[in-house]
């Protein structure tokens, strides 16, 4: 794993030790950023199931102003912090150990609005439609923002969820990327 492009292009990233996380491959990560960027002029990113932090770190490297990383796994949080330190992005990041639902509730209270939200939960624990609904209902997404979901191809997401619509979807082997925006 590495930073694909931007300020920190080519820097290697550590993976979370063990088999509890499934890192986004460089090929899929590059495809995601080609769909939503590829580069940014500011904005805030939420990496809700951060794992190693690869998606949020890639976004910062490509010009996002700040990223908030959330994961409930202690090893993942430690890895995110190590990767942020290696990239010297500590000042552009907030890292929290929490489950997704609690984290979303805390962010609603803070009244933060994100340009991009990355949802890449463990395939066995996906609750994406509900999380997308919460993000849209509580205006956690900017008016022109995008929610990027990485999920198993067997987990088909609807074309519309609440006030959101599927903007684009692509398949990469057994992985599907679905991107949602406001209708």
For each residue, the residues with C-beta under 8 A, 3 or more apart:
1: 12 13 14 15 23 26 52 54
2: 10 11 12 13 26
3: 6 8 9 10 11 13 57 58 61 87
4: 9 26 29 30 33 58
5: 9 30 33 38 39 58 61 62
6: 3 9 39 58 60 61 62 63
7: 60 61 62
8: 3 11 57 60 61 87 89
9: 3 4 5 6 61
10: 2 3
11: 2 3 8 86 87
12: 1 2 86
13: 1 2 3 52 53 54 57 83 86 87
14: 1 52 79 82 83 86
15: 1 21 23 52 79
16: 20 21 23 51 52 73 75 76 79
17: 75 79
18: 21 75
19:
20: 16 73 75 76 122
21: 15 16 18 51 52 73 76 122
22: 51 122 123
23: 1 15 16 51 52 54
24: 28 29 32 51 54 55 120 150
25: 28 29 172 175
26: 1 2 4 29 30
27: 30 31 172
28: 24 25 31 32 150 172 175 177
29: 4 24 25 26 32 33 54 55 58
30: 4 5 26 27 33 34
31: 27 28 34 35 170 172 177
32: 24 28 29 35 36 55 148 150 177
33: 4 5 29 30 36 37 38 58 59 62
34: 30 31 37 38
35: 31 32 148 168 170 177 179
36: 32 33 116 146 148 179
37: 33 34 40 62
38: 5 33 34 62
39: 5 6 62 63
40: 37 43 59 62 63 64 115
41: 63
42: 63 64 65 115
43: 40 64 65 114 115 116 142
44: 64 65 66 67 68 112 113 114 115
45: 55 56 59 60 64 66 67 68 114 115 116 117 118
46: 67 68 70 107 114 116 117 118 140
47: 50 53 55 56 59 67 68 69 70 118
48: 70 100 103 104 117 118 119 120 121 131
49: 70 71 100 118 119 120 121 122
50: 47 53 55 56 69 70 71 76 77 80 95
51: 16 21 22 23 24 54 71 76 79 80 120
52: 1 13 14 15 16 21 23 76 79 80 83
53: 13 47 50 56 57 69 79 80 83 84 95
54: 1 13 23 24 29 51 57 58 83
55: 24 29 32 45 47 50 58 59 118 120 148
56: 45 47 50 53 59 60 67 68 69 80 93 118
57: 3 8 13 53 54 60 61 67 83 84 87 89
58: 3 4 5 6 29 33 54 55 61 62
59: 33 40 45 47 55 56 62 64 67 116 118
60: 6 7 8 45 56 57 63 64 66 67 87 89 92 93
61: 3 5 6 7 8 9 57 58 87 89
62: 5 6 7 33 37 38 39 40 58 59
63: 6 39 40 41 42 60
64: 40 42 43 44 45 59 60 67 92 115 116
65: 42 43 44 92
66: 44 45 60 92 93 94
67: 44 45 46 47 56 57 59 60 64 89 92 93 94
68: 44 45 46 47 56 93 94 95 96 107 112 114
69: 47 50 53 56 77 80 84 93 94 95 96
70: 46 47 48 49 50 95 96 97 98 100 103
71: 49 50 51 76 77 80 97
72: 76 97 98 99 100
73: 16 20 21 76 77 97
74: 77 78 97
75: 16 17 18 20 78 79
76: 16 20 21 50 51 52 71 72 73 79 80
77: 50 69 71 73 74 80 81 95 96 97
78: 74 75 81 82
79: 14 15 16 17 51 52 53 75 76 82 83
80: 50 51 52 53 56 69 71 76 77 83 84 95
81: 77 78 84 85 95
82: 14 78 79 85 86
83: 13 14 52 53 54 57 79 80 86 87
84: 53 57 69 80 81 87 89 90 93 95
85: 81 82 88 90
86: 11 12 13 14 82 83
87: 3 8 11 13 57 60 61 83 84
88: 85
89: 8 57 60 61 67 84 92 93
90: 84 85 93
91:
92: 60 64 65 66 67 89
93: 56 60 66 67 68 69 84 89 90
94: 66 67 68 69
95: 50 53 68 69 70 77 80 81 84
96: 68 69 70 77 103 106
97: 70 71 72 73 74 77
98: 70 72 102 103 106
99: 72 102 103
100: 48 49 70 72 103 104 121 127 131
101: 104 105 131 134
102: 98 99 105 106
103: 48 70 96 98 99 100 106 107
104: 48 100 101 107 108 131 134 135 138 140
105: 101 102 108 109
106: 96 98 102 103 109 110
107: 46 68 103 104 110 112 140
108: 104 105 111 134 138 140
109: 105 106
110: 106 107
111: 108
112: 44 68 107 140
113: 44 139 140 141 142 145
114: 43 44 45 46 68 117 140 141 142 145
115: 40 42 43 44 45 64 142 144 145 146
116: 36 43 45 46 59 64 145 146 147 148
117: 45 46 48 114 135 140 141 145 146 147 148
118: 45 46 47 48 49 55 56 59 148 150
119: 48 49 128 131 132 147 148 149 150
120: 24 48 49 51 55 149 150 151
121: 48 49 100 125 126 127 128 151
122: 20 21 22 49 125 126
123: 22 126 151 152 155
124:
125: 121 122
126: 121 122 123 151 152 155
127: 100 121 130 131
128: 119 121 131 132 149 151 155 157
129: 132 133 157 158 161
130: 127 133 134
131: 48 100 101 104 119 127 128 134 135
132: 119 128 129 135 136 147 149 157 161 162 164 180
133: 129 130 136 137 161 162 164
134: 101 104 108 130 131 137 138 140
135: 104 117 131 132 138 140 141 147
136: 132 133 139 140 141 147 161 162 163 164 180 182
137: 133 134 162 163
138: 104 108 134 135
139: 113 136
140: 46 104 107 108 112 113 114 117 134 135 136
141: 113 114 117 135 136 145 146 147 182
142: 43 113 114 115 145
143: 182
144: 115 181
145: 113 114 115 116 117 141 142 181 182
146: 36 115 116 117 141 167 179 180 181
147: 116 117 119 132 135 136 141 164 179 180 181
148: 32 35 36 55 116 117 118 119 177 178 179
149: 119 120 128 132 157 177 178 179 180
150: 24 28 32 118 119 120 175 176 177
151: 120 121 123 126 128 155 157 175 176 178
152: 123 126 155 174 175 176
153: 156 171 174 175 176
154: 174
155: 123 126 128 151 152 176
156: 153
157: 128 129 132 149 151 161 166 169 178
158: 129 161 166
159: 165 166
160: 164 165 166 183
161: 129 132 133 136 157 158 164 165 180
162: 132 133 136 137
163: 136 137 182 183
164: 132 133 136 147 160 161 180 181 182 183
165: 159 160 161 180 181 182 183
166: 157 158 159 160 169 178 179 180
167: 146 179 180 181
168: 35 177 178 179
169: 157 166 176 177 178 179
170: 31 35 176 177
171: 153 175 176 177
172: 25 27 28 31 175 176 177
173:
174: 152 153 154
175: 25 28 150 151 152 153 171 172
176: 150 151 152 153 155 169 170 171 172
177: 28 31 32 35 148 149 150 168 169 170 171 172
178: 148 149 151 157 166 168 169
179: 35 36 146 147 148 149 166 167 168 169
180: 132 136 146 147 149 161 164 165 166 167
181: 144 145 146 147 164 165 167
182: 136 141 143 145 163 164 165
183: 160 163 164 165
